[in-house]
Amino acid sequence: MLPRHDGEGWIELYHHLLMLRSKLTFDQLVGINIQHGELKSIIRAAGQLNASSALCSNHVMRCGKHFAVFTGLGRFGVVRPVQIKRSDFVESELNAFSPSMRRFWGYLIGQRTARWTDSNVHCCYVSIVDGRCYWYDWADYQSDMIFDGIQSNTPMGLLLDLEEGMLSIYQNGQRLATLKDGLSGEYCWYADVWGSASISIERGLIPGEQQAG
């Protein structure tokens, strides 16, 4: 059962429930070096070095378990369901964007609501390029973890378990590591690309379980 937030209408709640049962799509593209592929579940960099981000903003996760499969090179993980408005920035300020970039932290944390709860894990991703996991509180702290076993040309699964407050990584049906604990509140899936990288996303079955996340 999807919990209803204070002040949330039944129509809004029903919309979120429908989106959690629909195909994943990258609904918000930020930066000049990014575009959709054949489907909105695919993003491609346009050949420049600028990092750009894609957020599944319409697919907000607030409870339970959610499993997504990412295919491609770049960075992907979870982020708070923020909205980045071009009108809030001067021309060219968003040419390069990632929620990991310090210059945007004040803007992003300014969107905090009670729906984020008291967790300070606002962004957490894994980089297929260097095999590291990073997390951010959009204040003054970040941490990274190196782990082995990633195959860069093989689809990667991420499990966001909001019952246990953990984000874990899977490949070939096997759990590789817990990337971060202490997650709670609302998140959405997201990815960063640059150069000529491309990434696709789709819902998947949680290894060892029968329900899709």
Secondary structure, 3 states (H helix, E strand, C coil): CCCCCCCCCHHHHHHHHHHHCCCCCCCEEECCCCEECCCCCEEECCCCCCCEEEECCCCCECCCEEEEEEEECCEEEEECCCCCCHHHCCCCCCCCCCCCCHHHHHHHHCCCCHHHCCCCCCEEEEECCCCEEEEECCCCCEEEEECCCCCCCCCEEEEEECCCCEEEEEECCEEEEEEEECCCCCEEEEEEECCCCEEEEEECECCCCCCEC
